[in-house]
Amino acid sequence: MKGVFALNNLNDITYFHGDLEFTDYVNLKAKEMGLIDIGVTGIESCDIDLTILLQMFSPIVVSYRFMRSQCQQPYRSIKSENGFMFVFRQFFDHLYISVNGDGEEDEPFLLRKLETLHYILMFLYGEAIHAEVKPSRLSERRQRWGYISVLLANWMNLYHKEQVFLCESLERLRAKQMLSTRAVNLLEIGLGKLKASVDQYSQHALLLVGTKILAQYSSGTDELHASDILRIILLVQCIFPVEHSLQGDATTLKSSSLSSDSGGYKYYSAVQTPTSSPVVPRAVQLISDTLLPSTADISFSYSGSWSDIDVEFSRSIRVAARKKPDAYNCEDDYQKTPVFLLGGESECTPAVVHCLHIMDGVVVVIVSKNDRDKMPALIHQALTSLLNMIDEKEISQIEYLDKLLKQILKHKKKSSSAVPERVWRYLQAGREAMSSIDFRASPAVQAKLTDKLQSSLEAVLWALRGLFRVLYVLPDTPQCTNLEPLYSIQCLFRSNLSDFKDHLIAKAKKNTNMITYAELCPGLKHFIYIDRNAHHLISPSLESSKIAPGLKEQVWVAMQQARQHLKNGCFKVRWHQGAVQFSYYVWFEDGSGNPLPADSSAGDLLTEPGILAGDFYRALKQKLFAERANSVMCYELLCIHDSSVPAEVVAEQCQKLTTKLWGSPASSPISLLFNVLR
């Protein structure tokens, strides 16, 4: 029994999804309270009236907002006597609530789900989520919410199956050197072809095999942040789902096409909704058949579980596009989707992700972005500063905001004529209101935000979001008219990689062989090693039939438990559970490989450890090492040993293991770890 929904600062539900058990429960309670009569209104069990949902949850929402605004002590979670768990996460003026009534999800996972949902929305809609997530038309809203729900459900599915999503890291396919070199060269050629003919701003290229990276190439000086790559992998898994995972039987692999001759479904960008509906997938059609009149504010749920949404629904619900759906369907094996890069220094940078299907489980991804356009970063910085001031009711950043608004207004002549004139008027009026503040006055007098100034800042907030939406969300992506370069790139990759298909499938199934490490470290059952500077993971596959029964479940539980210790500031943990023992370490080094001591009081950061909801490890380094954080190296290691292995042997094996993984004893990042283990 699970549900999740988001509310804006006006307590309007902007997104909702719940499974059938949850919607049945809510409708039953609403009927008992006399709020609805299912037999009379015609509301199906899979539908929820959002007004009634808000009415039922409003006491909790009002209580949360009071505790946050008046007491500065907001709830993290509430657990009721009947076992229901409510988890809250606030992102400025958006409140996300996750509900679990069957005990299958604990508080840390529910919090991670909410954070991931928010960043999925930011990835799709940037700073326009306030307007784009909940379209006014009911049919568009259903399609868009369905699209978001599929992305979230796919993330949950991958989180419970793939170590890269569990650890929020990247895994490189450890293929033959010759193949890796060839793949990089192919990406360079493919990127050049696309840049010369289709998209002049193409900068980054990835060759994905399932959820693993075979090769990566960038034509510029910067690189994609690991969090953006992970979100792109999630998107690719929704666009080109593999019906039988590459981790499974290689003989049964069949990648589902985006549009089949038997009436398959097309994929459209998340930020678009067709004015004339395309072929509606079965799951959505069943819902649409039971719609109430358009004046009703009804949501929907899916009858399956969150983690087991069937392949057809996952494949076919990819809808949403606002206009000209054909602009996104140049060819069944090619799709492009506008997104917003969030990781590193990107700051909500508009980008286009070109996805080209090569063969079973193998996809080329090319990302384009215009680095010369500084407006997205300016708007993002201004909004962050503005929302901080409104949220904290103080004006410490007012001068910084004024500087940003001045730079934004300079771009008026260069901006699209589609920007309403009132947007610029509100921005100018906001600057004039801020200029009336006497910064020379006593800090105590100027510390608080007055009602008049807050009203002006809220108008600026509306204008900045509207400006971002008009410039970067509403414009149509140009239609693909020249398909020849795409066919050329696809044929280039297929002709060069077809002979390696079996090798790629085998490596995707078993990328790292545990046997080698078991011989080096007797008693070692499994390990996860992550270089948290680039977020690269090395770990044996858990899909082999030869692994010990229950080992995968132990790994998942151990990593989740270790993360809670890390969040609380504990960087080294060892514990026993039955016949196994777990060792978890996070350590830091300077650029020369010298160990750096870490203060355990630096824990309890707001976000969960990971990178999808913000780079936890970067924030941790900044909290621990302040100015020199950028030069600090961070590493993470989880080991599972047989319980009979003595602690000192575990220490020695951890040293051997990281030395082997690092590749050179002279530069092994193990010195501090070895000391603390002893």
MARLUMLO-26313 format. One line per 10 residues: number of its first residue (from 1); for each residue x, y, z of C-alpha. Coordinates in Angstrom, 2 decimals. Last residue first. Layout:
N
NUM = X,Y,Z  ...
END
This chain:
678
678 = 44.06,-2.06,12.92  41.25,-1.15,10.57  41.92,2.54,11.15  45.51,2.25,9.98  44.73,0.19,6.88  42.02,2.64,5.85  44.40,5.58,6.22  47.00,3.95,4.02  44.62,2.52,1.45  44.52,4.89,-1.50
668 = 47.03,2.74,-3.45  49.51,4.86,-5.34  52.66,2.79,-4.87  50.75,-0.46,-4.75  49.49,0.14,-8.31  46.23,-0.98,-9.90  43.69,0.73,-7.69  41.65,-2.46,-7.59  44.68,-4.52,-6.60  45.69,-2.07,-3.87
658 = 42.06,-1.84,-2.72  41.88,-5.61,-2.30  45.27,-6.10,-0.67  44.55,-3.43,1.93  41.07,-4.78,2.56  42.60,-8.24,2.92  45.01,-7.04,5.59  42.23,-5.42,7.60  39.97,-8.49,7.27  42.88,-10.59,8.52
648 = 43.14,-8.33,11.58  39.40,-8.75,12.23  39.56,-12.54,12.18  37.71,-14.42,9.38  35.15,-16.82,10.92  32.21,-14.53,10.08  32.73,-15.08,6.35  33.43,-11.76,4.78  31.34,-9.02,3.16  33.23,-5.89,2.17
638 = 31.95,-2.35,1.54  34.41,0.30,0.39  34.08,4.02,-0.33  36.71,6.48,-1.52  37.06,10.27,-1.39  39.84,12.44,-2.84  40.30,16.02,-1.60  41.38,18.71,-4.07  37.94,20.28,-4.44  37.42,20.32,-0.65
628 = 40.40,22.62,-0.04  38.28,25.57,1.06  36.03,23.65,3.49  37.56,20.29,4.47  34.84,18.45,6.37  31.71,20.32,5.28  32.95,20.70,1.72  33.93,17.04,1.62  30.47,16.02,2.83  28.77,18.24,0.26
618 = 30.84,16.62,-2.49  29.97,13.22,-1.10  26.24,13.95,-0.96  26.15,15.06,-4.61  22.54,16.16,-5.05  19.43,14.02,-5.25  20.84,11.54,-7.77  24.30,11.59,-6.16  24.18,9.28,-3.14  24.04,9.45,0.65
608 = 20.58,10.73,1.67  20.19,14.49,1.75  20.05,16.70,4.84  23.53,16.04,6.16  23.65,14.28,9.53  27.42,13.87,9.66  30.22,16.39,10.15  30.64,15.50,13.82  32.69,12.47,12.75  35.63,14.71,11.91
598 = 37.72,13.19,9.14  41.48,12.67,9.18  43.22,13.05,5.81  45.46,10.30,4.44  48.24,11.29,2.03  47.68,10.23,-1.57  49.36,13.25,-3.12  46.09,14.96,-4.08  44.82,14.74,-0.52  43.14,11.68,0.85
588 = 39.77,10.75,2.34  38.17,7.62,3.75  34.79,5.87,3.75  34.72,2.39,5.19  32.25,-0.46,5.59  33.01,-3.92,6.94  30.35,-6.63,7.16  30.48,-10.02,8.83  28.81,-13.23,7.74  27.38,-16.38,9.37
578 = 24.60,-14.62,11.22  24.96,-10.87,11.04  28.17,-9.33,12.25  29.21,-5.67,12.29  32.03,-3.39,11.22  31.75,0.34,10.66  34.15,3.07,9.57  33.14,6.58,8.49  30.49,7.36,11.11  29.06,10.85,10.61
568 = 25.34,10.17,10.99  24.88,10.02,7.23  27.66,7.47,7.09  25.96,5.26,9.66  22.73,5.50,7.68  24.61,4.62,4.53  26.04,1.50,6.12  22.55,0.20,6.86  21.42,0.66,3.26  24.60,-0.94,1.98
558 = 24.26,-3.91,4.35  20.59,-4.51,3.49  21.31,-4.51,-0.23  24.38,-6.71,0.09  22.58,-9.19,2.35  19.71,-9.48,-0.13  22.21,-10.24,-2.89  23.94,-12.88,-0.75  20.70,-14.75,0.03  21.86,-17.98,-1.56
548 = 25.61,-17.96,-2.27  26.60,-16.90,-5.77  26.99,-19.61,-8.43  23.82,-18.77,-10.39  25.43,-15.48,-11.35  23.31,-12.34,-11.01  25.31,-10.74,-8.21  28.01,-9.35,-10.45  31.35,-8.52,-8.84  31.95,-4.89,-7.84
538 = 33.88,-1.92,-9.17  32.05,1.42,-9.08  32.98,4.80,-10.53  31.64,7.89,-8.75  34.21,10.21,-10.40  35.61,11.46,-7.09  33.67,8.86,-5.12  35.88,6.00,-6.29  33.60,3.16,-5.33  34.47,-0.37,-4.17
528 = 31.72,-2.89,-3.50  32.75,-6.28,-2.14  31.55,-9.86,-1.97  32.21,-13.20,-0.26  35.72,-12.71,1.10  36.77,-15.75,3.15  40.06,-16.18,1.32  41.26,-12.80,-0.08  43.44,-13.21,-3.19  41.66,-16.39,-4.30
518 = 38.30,-14.78,-3.62  39.43,-11.74,-5.61  40.13,-13.75,-8.75  36.94,-15.79,-8.35  34.75,-12.70,-8.04  34.84,-11.99,-11.77  33.86,-8.43,-12.68  31.55,-7.72,-15.65  29.45,-10.86,-15.44  26.16,-10.39,-17.28
508 = 27.18,-7.20,-19.04  30.46,-8.89,-19.89  28.71,-11.91,-21.42  26.30,-9.73,-23.40  29.20,-7.62,-24.66  31.19,-10.70,-25.70  28.18,-12.17,-27.49  27.67,-8.94,-29.43  31.33,-8.47,-30.30  31.02,-9.35,-33.99
498 = 28.13,-6.89,-34.30  30.21,-4.03,-32.91  31.86,-2.48,-35.97  29.06,-3.02,-38.47  26.40,-2.02,-35.95  28.24,1.11,-34.88  28.76,2.44,-38.40  25.27,1.37,-39.48  23.74,3.42,-36.64  25.90,6.43,-37.40
488 = 25.01,6.33,-41.11  21.32,5.86,-40.41  21.45,8.89,-38.13  23.40,10.92,-40.67  20.80,10.06,-43.35  17.79,11.11,-41.32  17.78,14.75,-42.40  14.42,16.24,-41.48  14.52,15.82,-37.71  11.97,18.30,-36.36
478 = 13.21,21.25,-34.38  12.57,21.04,-30.62  9.50,23.08,-29.87  9.84,26.08,-27.57  7.85,25.76,-24.30  10.58,24.57,-21.96  13.69,26.73,-22.45  12.81,30.37,-23.14  9.14,30.52,-22.16  9.60,28.31,-19.09
468 = 12.70,30.13,-17.86  10.99,33.50,-18.23  7.88,32.25,-16.44  9.99,30.98,-13.57  11.80,34.30,-13.35  8.56,36.30,-13.54  6.76,34.30,-10.85  9.73,34.65,-8.51  9.97,38.37,-9.28  6.31,38.72,-8.28
458 = 7.09,36.80,-5.08  9.97,39.20,-4.47  7.66,42.21,-4.74  5.19,40.70,-2.27  8.07,39.87,0.07  9.22,43.49,-0.10  5.83,44.73,1.02  5.50,42.11,3.75  8.92,42.99,5.16  11.76,40.47,5.11
448 = 13.82,40.57,8.27  17.51,41.39,8.65  17.27,45.07,7.72  16.65,46.46,11.19  19.10,44.08,12.89  21.70,44.82,10.25  21.52,48.52,11.16  21.07,50.70,8.13  23.78,51.05,5.48  21.94,48.64,3.23
438 = 19.12,51.15,2.86  16.49,49.22,0.97  14.74,51.18,-1.78  16.91,49.44,-4.39  15.13,46.17,-3.64  11.79,47.58,-4.72  13.35,48.97,-7.91  14.90,45.61,-8.69  11.55,43.90,-8.20  9.85,46.43,-10.45
428 = 12.39,45.66,-13.17  11.76,41.92,-12.87  7.99,42.45,-12.85  8.21,44.67,-15.95  10.37,42.11,-17.77  7.77,39.42,-17.20  5.03,41.92,-18.08  6.47,42.18,-21.59  5.61,38.56,-22.30  8.59,36.51,-23.56
418 = 7.71,35.30,-27.06  10.03,37.91,-28.56  12.87,35.60,-27.64  15.80,37.07,-25.76  18.69,39.10,-27.16  17.12,42.49,-26.36  16.20,41.40,-22.84  19.62,39.92,-22.03  20.66,42.96,-19.99  17.66,42.28,-17.73
408 = 19.26,39.00,-16.65  22.51,40.73,-15.66  20.64,43.28,-13.52  18.58,40.50,-11.98  21.80,38.72,-10.94  23.22,41.83,-9.27  19.95,42.46,-7.43  19.97,38.87,-6.20  23.50,39.28,-4.78  22.45,42.51,-3.05
398 = 19.38,40.82,-1.55  21.22,37.78,-0.24  20.92,38.62,3.48  17.27,39.54,3.08  15.42,37.42,5.63  12.18,35.45,5.79  13.97,32.08,5.65  11.81,30.65,2.85  11.44,33.93,1.00  15.19,34.58,1.23
388 = 16.15,31.07,0.20  13.64,31.15,-2.65  15.21,34.31,-4.04  18.77,33.04,-3.85  17.86,29.77,-5.56  15.75,31.60,-8.14  18.55,34.03,-8.94  21.09,31.23,-9.30  18.78,29.27,-11.61  17.95,32.35,-13.68
378 = 21.64,33.21,-14.10  22.55,29.61,-14.92  19.80,29.41,-17.56  20.83,32.82,-19.05  24.48,31.97,-19.70  23.93,30.70,-23.25  27.41,30.08,-24.68  27.53,26.55,-23.28  24.80,25.39,-25.66  24.05,21.76,-24.90
368 = 24.08,18.49,-26.80  24.13,14.97,-25.42  24.75,11.92,-27.59  23.64,8.49,-26.37  24.47,5.30,-28.26  22.46,2.29,-27.12  23.32,-1.41,-26.72  20.77,-3.62,-24.91  20.00,-5.68,-28.00  21.32,-3.72,-30.97
358 = 22.23,-0.17,-31.99  19.43,2.02,-30.59  20.18,5.72,-31.00  19.35,8.11,-28.15  19.85,11.88,-28.63  19.61,13.76,-25.32  19.01,17.50,-25.72  20.25,19.96,-23.13  19.07,22.92,-21.06  21.45,23.66,-18.14
348 = 19.83,23.47,-14.72  22.91,24.53,-12.76  25.52,22.58,-14.76  28.37,23.06,-12.27  28.30,19.49,-10.98  25.02,17.74,-11.76  21.72,19.26,-12.88  21.48,18.86,-16.65  18.05,19.79,-17.96  16.28,17.57,-20.50
338 = 15.02,17.74,-24.09  14.43,14.27,-25.54  15.62,12.75,-28.77  14.65,9.38,-30.11  16.16,7.05,-32.69  15.47,3.38,-33.33  11.88,3.88,-34.44  12.85,6.75,-36.72  12.24,10.48,-36.85  9.76,10.33,-34.01
328 = 10.15,13.41,-31.85  9.01,16.01,-34.37  6.08,13.72,-35.11  4.55,14.74,-31.77  3.90,18.27,-33.06  2.88,19.93,-29.84  2.94,19.41,-26.06  4.52,16.12,-25.65  3.64,13.60,-23.14  3.89,10.05,-23.75
318 = 5.99,7.21,-22.61  3.11,5.08,-21.40  3.89,2.34,-23.86  7.09,0.71,-22.77  6.59,0.79,-19.02  2.96,-0.25,-19.44  3.97,-3.10,-21.73  6.80,-4.17,-19.45  4.59,-4.60,-16.42  5.02,-2.37,-13.40
308 = 6.81,-4.59,-10.89  8.53,-2.20,-8.50  5.58,0.06,-7.85  3.11,-2.80,-7.55  0.39,-3.33,-10.11  -3.03,-1.66,-10.23  -1.72,1.68,-11.44  -3.15,4.82,-9.93  -5.17,7.67,-11.27  -5.92,11.31,-10.55
298 = -9.23,13.13,-10.61  -9.99,16.83,-10.43  -13.49,16.86,-11.93  -14.32,19.66,-14.36  -13.31,17.46,-17.31  -16.23,15.15,-16.69  -15.23,11.88,-15.02  -12.87,9.59,-16.81  -13.58,5.85,-16.88  -12.45,5.12,-20.44
288 = -9.33,7.20,-19.86  -8.08,4.78,-17.23  -8.41,1.76,-19.46  -6.79,3.79,-22.24  -3.81,4.61,-20.03  -3.02,0.97,-19.34  -3.60,-0.01,-22.95  -1.43,2.68,-24.47  -3.05,5.60,-26.29  -2.14,5.98,-29.95
278 = -1.45,9.67,-30.36  -3.73,12.35,-28.89  -4.24,15.52,-30.88  -2.81,18.48,-29.03  0.12,16.30,-28.13  1.70,16.96,-24.74  5.33,18.01,-24.59  7.80,18.35,-21.75  8.28,14.63,-21.25  9.30,14.14,-24.85
268 = 7.37,11.61,-26.85  7.74,7.86,-27.27  5.66,6.02,-29.85  3.61,2.97,-29.08  3.50,-0.40,-30.76  0.72,-1.32,-33.15  1.91,-4.59,-34.54  4.41,-2.92,-36.85  6.34,-1.81,-33.81  7.17,1.56,-32.35
258 = 9.68,2.06,-29.61  11.23,-1.30,-30.19  11.57,-3.81,-27.40  15.03,-5.25,-27.00  15.01,-9.01,-27.22  17.33,-11.18,-25.20  16.33,-14.80,-24.79  19.66,-16.42,-25.65  21.59,-14.19,-23.27  19.72,-15.55,-20.25
248 = 19.59,-12.81,-17.65  21.82,-9.88,-16.68  21.15,-8.33,-20.04  17.61,-8.03,-18.80  14.81,-9.75,-20.68  12.31,-7.26,-22.04  15.03,-4.70,-22.68  13.53,-1.25,-22.40  14.52,1.29,-25.05  12.90,4.57,-24.02
238 = 12.46,3.70,-20.35  15.95,2.23,-19.90  17.29,5.20,-21.85  15.74,7.59,-19.31  17.30,5.72,-16.39  20.67,5.76,-18.16  20.24,9.51,-18.70  19.56,9.93,-14.98  22.77,8.03,-14.21  24.70,10.15,-16.69
228 = 23.34,13.30,-15.06  24.44,12.07,-11.62  27.92,11.15,-12.94  28.51,14.69,-14.17  29.01,15.04,-17.90  32.48,16.19,-18.83  34.07,19.59,-19.40  36.86,20.44,-21.80  34.86,19.87,-24.96  34.59,17.02,-27.46
218 = 33.53,14.48,-24.86  33.80,10.70,-25.22  32.56,7.77,-23.15  32.86,4.04,-23.72  31.38,0.74,-22.52  29.21,2.27,-19.82  26.95,-0.08,-17.86  23.18,0.07,-17.33  22.41,-2.13,-20.33  25.39,-1.72,-22.62
208 = 25.75,2.02,-23.03  27.98,3.92,-25.46  28.13,7.53,-24.36  28.73,10.75,-26.29  29.16,14.35,-25.16  29.33,17.67,-27.01  26.59,18.05,-29.62  25.86,21.77,-30.05  25.74,21.69,-33.85  22.84,19.25,-33.84
198 = 21.81,17.43,-37.03  24.46,17.71,-39.75  27.97,18.52,-38.55  27.40,17.76,-34.87  25.73,14.45,-35.65  28.62,13.35,-37.83  31.24,14.55,-35.35  29.55,12.75,-32.45  29.46,9.56,-34.49  33.16,9.80,-35.35
188 = 34.20,10.47,-31.74  31.85,7.75,-30.49  33.35,5.29,-32.96  36.86,6.14,-31.78  35.81,5.54,-28.17  34.26,2.19,-29.12  37.39,1.11,-30.99  39.55,1.83,-27.96  37.22,-0.13,-25.70  37.15,-3.05,-28.16
178 = 40.94,-3.20,-28.39  41.25,-2.98,-24.63  38.92,-5.93,-24.16  35.86,-5.12,-22.10  35.57,-4.07,-18.47  32.18,-2.38,-18.85  32.32,0.76,-16.74  30.08,1.03,-13.72  28.62,4.34,-12.58  27.40,5.30,-9.12
168 = 24.17,5.71,-7.19  25.01,2.85,-4.78  21.69,1.03,-5.25  21.44,2.39,-8.78  24.87,1.06,-9.76  24.20,-2.17,-7.84  21.26,-3.01,-10.10  18.15,-4.93,-9.07  16.33,-3.13,-6.24  17.32,0.34,-7.40
158 = 16.58,-0.64,-11.00  12.94,-1.39,-10.13  12.63,1.75,-8.04  14.10,3.84,-10.87  11.72,2.19,-13.31  8.81,3.05,-11.03  9.93,6.69,-10.87  10.27,6.90,-14.64  6.90,5.17,-15.08  5.24,7.52,-12.58
148 = 6.59,10.56,-14.41  5.09,9.32,-17.69  1.78,8.52,-16.02  1.71,11.96,-14.46  2.21,13.44,-17.92  -0.44,11.31,-19.54  -2.98,11.92,-16.81  -2.27,15.64,-16.80  -2.66,15.86,-20.57  -6.08,14.22,-20.33
138 = -7.13,16.51,-17.47  -6.21,19.76,-19.24  -4.73,22.27,-16.79  -1.26,20.75,-16.96  0.24,19.63,-13.63  3.97,18.96,-13.90  4.63,21.82,-16.32  3.69,24.91,-14.32  5.54,24.55,-10.99  8.07,22.24,-12.67
128 = 9.34,25.17,-14.71  12.81,25.47,-13.15  13.99,22.41,-15.04  11.20,20.37,-16.62  12.52,16.84,-17.18  15.65,16.77,-15.01  13.92,18.94,-12.39  11.03,16.48,-12.28  13.45,13.56,-11.96  15.23,15.55,-9.26
118 = 12.03,15.86,-7.24  11.17,12.18,-7.66  14.66,11.12,-6.56  14.35,13.17,-3.38  10.94,11.67,-2.65  12.14,8.11,-3.28  15.22,8.67,-1.11  12.96,9.78,1.75  10.83,6.67,1.31  14.00,4.56,1.30
108 = 15.32,6.14,4.49  11.90,5.77,6.22  11.36,2.08,5.53  9.50,0.49,2.63  7.66,-2.85,2.79  5.73,-1.92,5.95  2.35,-2.28,4.25  0.97,1.24,4.73  3.53,3.44,3.03  2.98,7.11,2.30
98 = 5.36,9.53,0.61  4.91,13.28,0.89  6.65,15.94,-1.21  6.39,19.66,-0.39  7.31,22.20,-3.05  7.99,25.83,-2.07  11.70,25.30,-1.27  12.28,21.56,-1.64  10.55,20.00,1.34  10.68,16.30,2.10
88 = 8.12,14.47,4.23  7.68,10.80,5.15  4.36,9.32,6.29  4.43,5.75,7.61  1.19,3.86,8.24  1.45,1.12,10.87  -2.07,1.35,12.31  -0.78,3.35,15.26  0.55,6.10,13.00  4.15,6.76,12.03
78 = 5.12,10.32,11.15  8.25,11.34,9.32  10.83,14.08,8.93  8.68,16.58,10.74  9.61,20.23,10.66  11.28,21.98,13.61  11.66,25.65,12.64  8.85,26.34,15.13  6.73,28.77,13.13  7.52,27.91,9.51
68 = 8.40,24.22,9.79  6.11,23.15,12.61  3.26,25.10,11.04  3.88,23.61,7.59  3.94,20.09,9.00  0.73,20.62,10.97  -1.03,22.04,7.91  0.08,19.06,5.81  -0.95,16.51,8.45  -4.36,18.15,8.94
58 = -4.73,18.50,5.13  -4.39,14.79,4.40  -8.08,13.93,4.18  -9.06,17.19,2.50  -6.16,16.87,0.05  -7.34,13.42,-1.00  -10.90,14.73,-1.26  -9.81,17.50,-3.59  -7.61,15.09,-5.52  -10.57,12.82,-6.29
48 = -8.95,9.42,-6.51  -9.36,6.89,-9.29  -8.38,3.19,-9.39  -11.47,2.17,-7.41  -13.69,3.72,-10.05  -15.63,6.90,-9.39  -19.11,6.58,-10.83  -20.53,9.33,-8.68  -23.46,7.30,-7.39  -21.92,3.93,-6.50
38 = -18.70,5.49,-5.23  -20.49,7.83,-2.83  -17.95,10.35,-1.70  -17.12,12.53,1.32  -19.39,10.67,3.72  -16.56,9.89,6.13  -16.99,6.16,5.49  -16.88,6.85,1.75  -13.66,8.85,2.12  -12.18,6.00,4.16
28 = -13.07,3.51,1.44  -11.76,5.82,-1.28  -8.45,6.23,0.55  -8.09,2.46,1.09  -8.94,1.63,-2.50  -6.45,4.25,-3.69  -3.73,2.76,-1.49  -4.41,-0.84,-2.46  -4.48,0.08,-6.15  -1.07,1.75,-6.08
18 = -0.71,5.46,-5.65  0.50,8.33,-7.79  0.01,12.03,-7.31  1.44,15.26,-8.68  0.68,18.99,-8.36  -1.62,18.77,-5.34  -2.54,22.37,-4.49  -1.58,23.36,-0.97  -0.87,26.94,-2.11  2.86,26.43,-1.43
8 = 2.90,23.57,-3.94  2.01,19.98,-3.17  3.56,16.68,-4.22  2.21,13.15,-3.94  3.35,9.62,-3.20  1.39,6.47,-2.49  2.01,2.92,-1.31  0.00,0.00,0.00
END
